[in-house]
């Protein structure tokens, strides 16, 4: 069954353009004003592409109402906006938008971003489903992998303008994140049963952290957070490398889950610190934020059935982080305090640069 996308724009030409790009792969429903968009959103489409400048109820107000409604708050929203409107992107991110696509639209960018968000949504749902969810993940895995490989190839073109590369890199980040989540969903059962066959490689953690920073940029900007990476207590970690032994996608999900928890838990205008230390054969990663985990959640922080949600609640992200850490030969722990905040520390075997 095709995923459903709600297109919202008061201009026929814009709706027709988006329909032309997406009609072969998705079921499309259209609205030309805010009230009609809210009515159609009650049918719970998988994704909403939303224009900002509309008469009467603009896109910002539509987004606010959707996010305030328990039935529609989890539907991802991508604003489709001109560069002039993009100047107000922080406002959109603050009220719950997932992303922006700039006008005039690029067919490739629209297809890739839509596919990435659809796949990510399917992966989130599959984590709560049984065999049907795994089947959905496997069906999405190949096309999403194709998107990541295609964009990766395009990024090698040295004739691309800086703005084009920036846009393509944003697509790659979205696609890679979704692909990692899909792979985790497919591997989780075998990891729990102890039958997962780990294939570790020498892996540099710092590029993974840069990808995570780029993917979560909307949260960072909307909450005005500072994400600081330190290597051996040096602030210029971005210019160095730190090699470990692990699987690339599993290590990405491990870091992404813990960084996301810290960002969601941290109050606005705060700093999250990721410190990486070399102890010889083992690498130590510390992720610190200024919030404290509620007392009643501390004992079950890494439990499979721990409450899932934002803020200091751990949920399935901490559980999968524990599974991945132990699978890769490390250990993980959490310390929290009302005055010092929360520190999650995990270890991972050291690696070395491939020749």
C-alpha positions in Angstrom: 0.0 0.0 0.0 1.3 3.4 -1.0 2.1 6.0 1.7 -0.2 9.0 1.8 1.1 12.6 1.5 -1.0 15.7 2.2 0.0 18.6 -0.1 -1.1 22.1 1.1 -0.8 25.1 -1.1 -3.1 27.9 -2.2 -1.5 28.0 -5.7 -2.6 25.5 -8.3 0.7 25.6 -10.1 2.6 24.6 -7.0 0.2 21.7 -6.2 0.5 20.5 -9.8 4.3 20.7 -9.6 4.4 18.6 -6.5 1.9 16.1 -7.8 4.0 15.6 -10.9 7.0 14.8 -8.8 5.3 12.4 -6.3 2.1 10.9 -7.9 3.8 7.7 -9.2 5.1 6.7 -5.8 2.5 8.0 -3.3 -1.2 8.5 -2.7 -1.7 12.3 -2.7 -4.4 14.4 -1.2 -4.5 18.2 -1.6 -5.8 21.2 0.3 -5.8 24.8 -0.9 -6.3 26.4 2.6 -5.7 25.9 6.3 -9.2 24.6 7.4 -9.3 22.0 4.6 -5.7 20.9 5.5 -6.8 20.4 9.1 -9.8 18.3 8.1 -7.7 16.1 5.8 -4.9 15.7 8.3 -7.5 14.0 10.6 -7.2 11.1 8.2 -3.5 10.8 9.4 -1.4 11.0 6.3 2.2 9.8 6.5 3.6 13.2 5.7 2.5 16.8 5.1 4.1 19.2 2.7 2.9 22.6 3.8 3.1 26.0 2.1 3.7 29.0 4.5 2.1 32.0 2.8 -1.6 31.3 2.4 -4.5 33.7 2.8 -6.5 33.4 6.0 -4.8 30.7 8.0 -1.1 30.5 7.1 1.2 27.5 7.3 2.5 28.4 10.7 -0.9 28.4 12.2 -1.8 25.1 10.5 1.4 23.6 12.0 0.6 24.9 15.5 -2.9 23.4 15.4 -1.7 20.0 14.1 1.0 19.8 16.7 -1.5 20.7 19.5 -3.9 17.9 18.4 -3.2 14.5 20.0 -4.4 12.8 16.8 -2.1 14.7 14.4 0.9 15.8 16.5 3.2 13.0 15.3 2.7 13.6 11.6 6.0 15.0 10.2 5.6 18.3 8.5 7.9 19.8 5.8 7.5 23.4 5.0 7.8 24.3 1.3 9.0 27.9 1.4 10.7 30.6 -0.7 14.1 31.9 0.4 12.5 35.0 1.7 10.2 32.9 3.9 13.1 30.7 4.9 14.4 33.6 6.9 11.8 32.7 9.5 12.7 29.0 9.6 13.5 29.1 13.3 9.8 30.0 14.0 8.7 27.0 12.0 11.1 24.7 13.8 10.0 26.0 17.2 6.4 25.0 16.5 7.2 21.5 15.4 8.1 21.4 11.7 10.6 18.7 10.8 12.3 20.3 7.8 12.2 22.9 5.0 12.3 22.6 1.2 13.2 25.8 -0.6 11.3 27.1 -3.6 11.9 26.8 -6.5 11.9 23.1 -5.7 14.4 20.5 -7.0 12.7 17.3 -8.2 15.6 15.2 -6.8 15.5 17.0 -3.5 11.8 16.6 -3.0 11.9 12.9 -3.9 14.8 12.2 -1.7 13.6 14.1 1.4 10.1 12.7 1.1 11.4 9.1 0.8 13.7 9.6 3.8 10.9 10.9 6.1 8.4 8.2 4.9 11.0 5.6 5.6 11.9 7.0 9.0 8.2 7.1 9.9 7.8 3.5 8.8 10.8 2.5 10.9 9.4 4.2 14.0 6.1 2.3 13.5 7.8 -1.0 12.9 9.5 -0.8 16.2 6.1 -1.3 17.8 4.9 -4.0 15.4 5.6 -7.6 14.7 6.5 -9.4 11.5 4.5 -7.0 9.4 6.7 -4.2 10.6 9.8 -6.1 9.7 8.4 -6.7 6.2 7.8 -3.0 5.8 11.4 -2.3 6.8 12.8 -4.8 4.4 10.7 -3.3 1.6 12.0 0.1 2.3 15.6 -0.8 2.9 16.6 -1.3 -0.7 15.1 2.0 -2.2 16.4 4.0 0.8 19.8 2.6 0.4 19.6 3.5 -3.3 18.8 7.1 -2.3 21.8 7.3 0.0 24.2 5.9 -2.6 22.8 8.1 -5.4 23.2 11.3 -3.3 26.7 10.1 -2.2 27.7 9.8 -5.8 26.3 13.2 -6.7 28.3 14.8 -3.8 31.5 13.7 -5.6 30.8 16.1 -8.4 33.2 19.0 -8.0 31.3 21.2 -10.4 28.4 21.5 -7.9 27.8 24.9 -6.4 28.1 25.3 -2.6 24.3 25.7 -2.2 23.7 22.5 -4.2 26.1 20.5 -2.1 24.6 21.8 1.1 21.1 20.7 -0.1 22.4 17.3 -1.2 24.2 16.8 2.1 21.0 17.5 4.0 19.3 14.8 1.9 22.1 12.4 2.6 21.9 13.0 6.3 18.2 12.4 6.4 18.5 9.2 4.3 21.4 7.8 6.2 19.7 8.4 9.5 16.5 6.6 8.3 18.5 3.7 6.9 20.3 3.2 10.2 17.0 3.2 12.1 15.6 0.6 9.6 18.6 -1.6 10.0 18.3 -1.5 13.8 14.7 -2.4 13.6 15.6 -5.5 11.5 18.4 -6.5 13.7 16.9 -5.9 17.2 15.5 -9.3 17.7 18.7 -11.2 16.8 20.6 -8.8 19.1 18.3 -9.6 21.9 18.6 -13.4 21.3 22.4 -13.2 21.0 22.4 -14.5 17.4 23.5 -11.2 15.7 26.7 -11.6 13.7 28.8 -8.5 14.3 31.1 -7.3 11.5 33.3 -4.7 13.1 35.6 -2.4 11.1 38.0 0.4 11.9 35.7 3.3 12.2 36.3 7.1 12.9 33.7 8.3 15.4 34.1 12.0 14.6 32.5 12.0 11.1 29.6 10.1 12.7 29.2 12.9 15.2 29.3 15.5 12.5 26.5 13.7 10.7 24.5 13.5 13.9 25.0 17.2 14.5 23.8 18.0 10.9 20.7 15.7 11.3 19.6 17.2 14.6 20.4 20.8 13.5 16.7 21.8 13.6 16.5 20.8 17.3 19.8 22.5 18.1 18.7 25.8 16.4 15.2 25.8 17.8 16.4 25.3 21.4 19.6 27.4 20.9 21.7 24.5 22.1 25.5 24.2 21.9 26.9 20.8 21.0 30.5 20.6 22.1 32.8 17.7 21.1 36.0 17.3 23.0 38.8 14.8 22.2 41.2 14.1 25.1 39.9 17.4 26.6 40.9 19.3 23.4 38.2 21.6 22.0 39.5 21.2 18.4 38.3 17.6 18.1 36.6 18.2 14.7 40.1 18.4 13.1 41.3 15.1 14.5 40.2 11.4 14.2 39.3 8.7 16.8 39.2 5.2 15.5 37.3 2.4 17.2 36.2 -1.2 16.2 32.5 -1.4 15.5 29.8 -1.4 12.8 29.2 2.0 11.2 25.4 2.0 11.3 25.1 0.5 14.8 27.6 3.0 16.2 25.7 5.8 14.5 22.4 4.8 16.1 24.1 4.3 19.5 25.5 7.9 19.4 22.3 9.4 17.8 20.0 7.9 20.4 22.1 9.2 23.3 22.6 12.7 21.8 18.9 13.0 20.9 18.0 12.1 24.5 20.4 14.8 25.8 19.1 17.5 23.5 15.4 16.8 24.3 16.1 16.7 28.0 18.3 19.9 28.1 16.6 23.2 28.7 16.9 26.0 26.0 20.3 27.8 25.7 22.3 25.0 27.3 25.5 23.1 26.3 25.7 19.4 25.7 29.2 18.0 25.9 30.5 14.9 24.1 33.9 13.9 25.5 36.0 11.1 23.9 39.0 9.6 25.8 41.7 7.1 24.8 42.6 4.7 27.6 44.8 2.4 25.4 42.7 -0.5 24.2 39.4 1.1 24.9 37.7 4.3 23.9 35.4 6.1 26.4 32.6 8.4 25.3 30.8 10.7 27.8 27.6 12.5 26.8 26.7 15.1 29.4 23.6 17.5 29.7 22.5 19.7 32.5 19.1 18.0 33.2 18.5 15.3 35.8 16.6 12.0 35.1 13.4 11.8 37.3 14.0 9.7 40.4 11.3 7.2 39.5 12.9 6.5 36.1 16.5 6.0 37.2 16.4 2.3 38.1 14.7 1.4 34.7 16.6 3.8 32.5 18.1 1.1 30.2 15.1 -1.3 30.5 13.3 -2.4 27.4 9.9 -1.3 28.8 11.0 2.0 30.3 8.7 4.9 29.5 9.4 6.4 26.0 9.1 10.1 25.4 10.9 13.4 25.5 12.8 15.1 28.2 14.6 12.9 30.8 12.7 9.7 29.9 14.9 7.1 28.4 12.6 4.8 26.5 13.7 2.4 23.7 16.6 4.7 22.7 18.5 3.9 25.9 17.6 0.3 25.7 19.0 -0.1 22.1 22.1 1.9 23.1 22.8 -0.7 25.8 22.3 -3.6 23.4 24.6 -2.1 20.8 27.3 -1.2 23.4 27.4 -4.7 24.8 27.2 -6.3 21.4 30.3 -4.3 20.4 32.2 -5.3 23.5 31.6 -2.3 25.7 29.7 -1.3 28.8 27.4 1.6 29.4 26.2 3.4 32.5 24.2 6.5 33.5 24.8 8.9 36.4 22.4 11.7 37.2 22.2 14.5 39.8 19.9 17.5 40.3 22.9 19.8 40.5 25.4 18.3 38.0 22.9 17.0 35.4 23.2 13.6 33.6 26.2 11.8 32.2 26.0 8.7 30.1 29.3 6.9 29.6 30.0 4.0 27.3 33.1 2.1 26.2 34.1 0.7 22.8 37.2 -1.2 21.7 39.8 1.0 20.1 40.6 0.7 16.4 43.3 2.2 14.1 43.3 4.0 10.8 43.2 1.7 7.7 46.2 2.2 5.4 
